[in-house]
Amino acid sequence: MGEPKQELLEEYRTSSEAYWSAALRARLASIANAPSGLASHALGQADFISCEERVIAAVLQDVRTHLNDVRPVARLPPEILSHIFRIYSRIAPPFYVRRFEPSPRLEWIRVTHVCRRWRHVALAHTSLWTRVPLSLGTDWAHTFLHRSKPSSLHFGVPFGPSEPWSSHAVTIIQQNIHRTKSLCLNWGNVESSESSLLRKLENPAPILEDLEYQDGSRDLSLPAFPTNFLGGFAPRLRSVNIWGKLRISWSSPIFRNLVSLKLHTTYIDDETPSPLLHEVLDALERMSVLKSLDLQHKLPRADIPLAVDRIVHLPRLAFIRLHDSAQKCTSLIRHLKIPTDATVDLYVGIYFRETSTDLKPFFPAILACLGVTTTIPIATLSVKAVSSTLTLQGWREAADCAVLNTSMSRPRARPDFKLTFGGFMDHYVNGVDTWDRLGVRRFILNTFASGDLRKVWMTDKNWTMLRWKELSQRAPGVVAILPEDRAGQELCRALGEDRDTDILFPRLASLWLDGSESDLSRVIPKDVLAAREEAGCTLKVLMTNSDDR
C-alpha cells in the first residue's frame, strides 16, 4: 500500500510543480515585457517582482489555512474546541513575576497564535477572557477586558504592591467591580503605606460572589478593613476568605448571607485586638445559610461574657473549624447550635497562662454545641498523642477508617470530628501528664466510648491498662483495635487478665500489634486466646512491623 501511495504523491507533485513553474515564468515574462509607459512612474522590475513575492506569500498563507482546515483537529466543533481551551486556561494561566521571568508567560494565550481558526474560536468565546491576568500588566488587562465583552469577570491572579503597576491594577478592578464575580488580592509582604490601595475599592459590587484577601505582613499598624469597602453593597457575596492581620469589622455589610467564611492569621499576639463576642454572634445571625465556618486566631475575646441563654442557630452548617486558645474556643462554641452531622475540626491551644480550670468549661460546651447530652456518636476513633499535642479524630462510619486492613494504611478520608489539643506548655507537672491534668483522657472516655464505637486506633503511649478496661466497659461493641507501641503493651496486659474476669472487648475480632508471629505467645498467652474462643469471642491477632504502616 505504501509504494502506490508514494507513486501517486510523486505524480501529483510533478504535475503541481509544472503548473506553478509555468505560471511563474509567464508572470516574470510579463514583467520583463512591461509597457515602457510605466517607467515614467519610476517603477522597475525589482518593484514588480517584490509585489509578486508579497502576493505569493499571501497565497501560501491561504494554502496553509486550507491545509489546517482538512486536518482531523479542524473537524472539532467550535463548542468542543473552546471547551478544551477553557480547560487549558485553568491548567496554564498566564503570569509574570518580574523578579524571575524576563518576559510574561502567555501560557494558554498561545493557542491564539496557532492558526486562524483557533484564534477565531478563542476570540469568539468571551468566557475564555474573563479571568484577567493582572500580573501581565495593564496592556494585557485591557486586552482581556475588551475581549470578555459584557461577561462577568474574575480577578484572581495574585500580585504584590512592589510591582510598578499595582496601583493601576487596583484602578482597573475599581472601574470594573460592577461586573466582577470573584476577586482575589494577594499582597505578599504588604507595607502599611500600601494598604491604602485597598481603600480605592469603594464602588458597589452587585454581582460579586467570592472575595479573597491575603497579606503576609507582621505590621501591627495595619488599619482596619475599610468601612467603605465595595460601598457596603455586595448583595450576592457568598464566600469570604481573609488571611492576614487586617482588623475585621464584623458589622461590615460584607458579613451577611454568607455561605462560606474563612478568617485566618498565623501570628499570635496580645496587641492585635480581638472582636467582641456579641459582634461575632450578631454577624453569624445574619448568615442563616452559612455552610462553612473557619476561624483561626480570629475568635472573639473571652473576658466579656454574655447571657448563657443566647444561642445562635446555624441550621445549614456542614463544616466548622476553630483554632485558638481554650478560653476563646469555649467562649464562642457555647453560644452556637450546629447540626449533629456537621464536620467539626477544633484546635484548642493550651498556653502557659492557662490552667486546667480553663479547659473544664470546654468539654460540656462541645456537647451543647452539637446538641448531644452525653456522648458523640462515633464509629471509628483515632487517638494520637505526640509530645505536647494530642489529636482526636472520629468517623461516623466504621468503613471510613482504613487502618485495619492488610496494608495497614492510615485513614485518608476527612474525619467527621477532629479535636486537637496543643500549644506551648510543660508536658509533665509534678509528675502528672498534661492530658491527665487537664482531663482530656477522661473526656475521651466520657464522650466517645459508647455503644456506637466499633474501631479504635490508639497511639497514646500513656493509655494504661485500666483505661483499656474502662473503654471495654463503655464500648463493648469494639470489633477492631490498632494500638501502637506502649498502648499495645498495656492492652495485652489487660487481655492477659481475662481468665477470671469478664471478657475484655467481647466482640473484638481483629487486633494489630507490633512485632512478629514469634512474639504472639509472649504478648497474649495462648490459654487466654483459647478461653476467648471457647466463649465465642474468637480474636484474630495480626503481628506486623510498624514500618509497614
Long-range contacts (C-beta under 8 A, 24 or more apart in sequence): 27-52, 28-52, 65-115, 65-116, 65-117, 68-115, 68-116, 68-117, 69-117, 74-117, 78-121, 78-124, 78-125, 81-118, 81-121, 82-121, 82-122, 82-124, 82-125, 82-127, 82-128, 85-111, 85-121, 85-122, 85-125, 85-128, 86-125, 86-127, 86-128, 89-128, 89-131, 93-131, 93-133, 93-157, 94-133, 94-135, 94-136, 94-140, 95-133, 95-135, 95-136, 95-157, 96-133, 96-135, 96-136, 96-137, 97-135, 98-163, 104-135, 104-136, 104-137, 104-140, 123-147, 126-150, 126-151, 127-151, 130-154, 130-181, 131-156, 131-157, 132-157, 132-172, 133-157, 134-159, 134-169, 134-172, 134-173, 135-159, 135-163, 137-165, 138-165, 138-168, 138-169, 138-172, 141-169, 141-172, 142-172, 145-172, 145-176, 150-179, 151-179, 152-179, 152-180, 152-181, 152-207, 153-179, 153-180, 153-181, 154-180, 154-181, 154-182, 154-183, 155-180, 155-182, 155-183, 155-184, 155-185, 156-182, 156-183, 156-184, 156-212, 157-184, 158-184, 158-185, 158-186, 158-188, 158-214, 159-185, 159-186, 159-187, 160-186, 160-187, 160-188, 160-189, 160-190, 161-187, 161-188, 161-190, 161-191, 161-194, 161-197, 162-188, 166-194, 166-197, 167-197, 170-197, 170-198, 170-200, 170-201, 171-200, 173-201, 174-200, 174-201, 174-202, 174-203, 177-201, 177-203, 177-204, 177-205, 177-208, 177-230, 178-203, 178-204, 178-205, 178-206, 178-207, 179-207, 180-205, 180-207, 180-208, 181-207, 181-208, 181-209, 181-210, 182-208, 182-209, 182-210, 182-211, 182-212, 183-208, 183-210, 183-211, 183-212, 184-210, 184-212, 184-213, 184-214, 185-212, 185-213, 185-214, 186-212, 186-213, 186-214, 186-215, 187-214, 187-215, 187-216, 187-217, 187-244, 188-215, 188-216, 189-215, 189-216, 189-217, 190-215, 190-216, 190-217, 190-219, 190-222, 191-217, 191-219, 192-217, 192-219, 192-221, 192-222, 192-223, 195-222, 195-223, 195-246, 198-225, 198-226, 198-229, 199-226, 199-228, 199-229, 201-226, 201-229, 201-230, 202-226, 202-228, 202-229, 202-230, 202-231, 203-230, 203-231, 204-230, 204-231, 204-232, 204-233, 204-234, 205-230, 205-231, 205-233, 205-234, 205-237, 206-233, 206-234, 206-235, 206-236, 207-236, 208-234, 208-236, 208-237, 209-236, 209-237, 209-238, 209-239, 210-237, 210-238, 210-239, 210-241, 211-237, 211-239, 211-240, 211-241, 211-242, 211-254, 212-240, 212-241, 212-242, 213-241, 213-242, 213-243, 213-244, 213-246, 214-242, 214-243, 214-244, 215-243, 215-244, 215-245, 215-246, 216-244, 217-244, 217-245, 218-245, 218-267, 219-245, 220-245, 220-269, 220-271, 220-272, 222-246, 222-247, 223-247, 224-248, 224-249, 225-249, 225-252, 227-252, 229-254, 230-254, 245-272, 247-272, 247-273, 248-275, 248-298, 250-275, 250-279, 250-280, 250-282, 250-283, 251-279, 251-282, 251-283, 255-283, 255-286, 255-287, 256-283, 256-286, 256-287, 257-286, 257-287, 257-288, 257-289, 258-287, 258-289, 258-290, 259-289, 259-290, 259-291, 259-292, 260-290, 260-291, 260-292, 260-294, 261-287, 261-290, 261-292, 261-293, 261-294, 261-295, 262-292, 262-294, 262-295, 263-294, 263-295, 263-296, 263-298, 264-294, 264-295, 264-296, 264-297, 264-298, 265-296, 265-297, 265-298, 266-296, 266-297, 267-297, 268-297, 268-349, 274-298, 274-299, 274-300, 274-301, 274-328, 275-300, 275-301, 276-300, 276-301, 276-304, 277-301, 277-302, 277-304, 277-305, 277-306, 277-331, 277-332, 277-335, 278-306, 280-332, 281-306, 281-310, 281-312, 281-335, 284-312, 284-314, 284-336, 285-312, 287-314, 288-314, 288-315, 288-316, 289-316, 290-314, 290-316, 290-317, 291-316, 291-317, 291-318, 291-319, 292-317, 292-318, 292-319, 292-320, 293-317, 293-319, 293-320, 293-321, 294-319, 294-320, 294-321, 295-321, 295-322, 295-323, 295-324, 295-332, 296-321, 296-322, 296-323, 296-324, 296-347, 297-323, 297-324, 298-324, 299-324, 299-325, 299-328, 299-329, 299-331, 299-332, 300-328, 300-331, 300-332, 301-328, 301-331, 302-327, 302-328, 302-330, 302-331, 305-331, 306-335, 308-334, 310-335, 311-335, 311-336, 311-337, 312-336, 312-337, 313-337, 314-338, 314-339, 315-339, 317-342, 318-342, 318-343, 319-343, 319-345, 320-344, 320-345, 321-345, 321-346, 321-347, 322-346, 322-347, 323-347, 323-349, 324-348, 324-349, 325-349, 325-350, 325-351, 325-354, 326-350, 326-354, 326-358, 326-359, 326-362, 327-354, 327-358, 329-362, 330-361, 330-362, 330-365, 333-365, 333-366, 333-368, 333-369, 334-361, 334-365, 334-368, 334-369, 336-369, 337-368, 337-369, 337-371, 338-369, 338-370, 338-371, 339-371, 340-370, 340-371, 340-372, 340-377, 341-396, 341-416, 342-370, 343-414, 343-415, 343-416, 343-417, 344-370, 344-416, 344-417, 344-418, 344-419, 345-415, 345-417, 345-418, 345-419, 346-418, 346-419, 346-420, 347-420, 347-422, 348-419, 348-420, 348-421, 348-422, 349-422, 349-423, 350-421, 350-422, 350-423, 350-425, 350-434, 350-438, 351-423, 351-424, 351-425, 352-424, 352-425, 356-437, 356-438, 356-439, 359-438, 359-439, 359-440, 360-439, 363-439, 363-443, 363-446, 363-447, 366-419, 366-447, 367-447, 374-446, 374-447, 374-450, 375-446, 375-447, 375-448, 375-449, 375-450, 375-452, 376-417, 376-447, 376-448, 377-450, 377-452, 378-416, 378-417, 378-448, 378-450, 378-452, 378-453, 379-452, 379-453, 379-454, 379-455, 380-411, 380-453, 380-454, 380-455, 380-456, 380-457, 381-448, 381-453, 381-455, 381-456, 381-457, 382-411, 382-415, 382-456, 382-457, 382-458, 382-459, 383-444, 383-456, 383-457, 383-458, 383-459, 383-460, 383-463, 384-457, 384-459, 384-460, 385-435, 385-459, 385-460, 385-461, 385-462, 386-459, 387-427, 388-422, 388-423, 388-424, 388-425, 388-427, 388-434, 389-420, 389-421, 389-422, 390-420, 390-421, 390-422, 390-435, 390-440, 390-460, 391-418, 391-419, 391-420, 391-421, 391-422, 392-417, 392-418, 392-419, 392-420, 392-444, 392-448, 393-417, 393-418, 394-418, 394-448, 398-454, 398-455, 398-479, 401-455, 401-457, 403-455, 403-457, 403-482, 403-512, 404-455, 404-480, 404-482, 404-510, 404-512, 408-482, 408-512, 408-544, 408-548, 408-549, 409-549, 410-549, 411-457, 433-462, 435-460, 435-462, 436-462, 441-467, 445-470, 445-471, 445-474, 449-474, 449-475, 450-474, 450-475, 451-475, 451-476, 451-477, 452-477, 453-477, 453-478, 454-478, 454-479, 454-480, 455-479, 455-480, 455-481, 455-482, 456-480, 456-481, 456-482, 456-483, 457-481, 457-482, 458-482, 458-483, 458-484, 458-487, 458-488, 458-491, 459-483, 459-484, 459-485, 459-487, 460-487, 461-485, 461-486, 461-487, 462-486, 463-487, 463-490, 464-490, 465-490, 465-491, 465-493, 465-494, 468-494, 468-504, 469-494, 469-504, 472-504, 472-505, 476-505, 476-506, 476-507, 477-507, 478-505, 478-507, 478-508, 479-507, 479-508, 479-509, 479-510, 480-508, 480-509, 480-510, 480-511, 480-512, 481-505, 481-508, 481-510, 481-511, 481-512, 482-512, 483-511, 483-512, 483-513, 484-514, 484-546, 485-514, 485-546, 488-513, 488-514, 488-523, 489-523, 492-523, 492-524, 495-524, 495-528, 496-524, 496-525, 496-528, 498-528, 498-531, 498-532, 499-527, 499-528, 499-531, 503-532, 503-535, 503-537, 506-535, 506-537, 507-537, 508-537, 508-539, 509-538, 509-539, 509-540, 510-539, 510-540, 510-542, 511-539, 511-540, 511-541, 511-542, 512-542, 512-544, 513-541, 513-542, 513-543, 513-544, 514-543, 514-544, 514-545, 514-546, 515-543, 515-544, 515-545, 516-543, 516-545, 517-543, 519-543
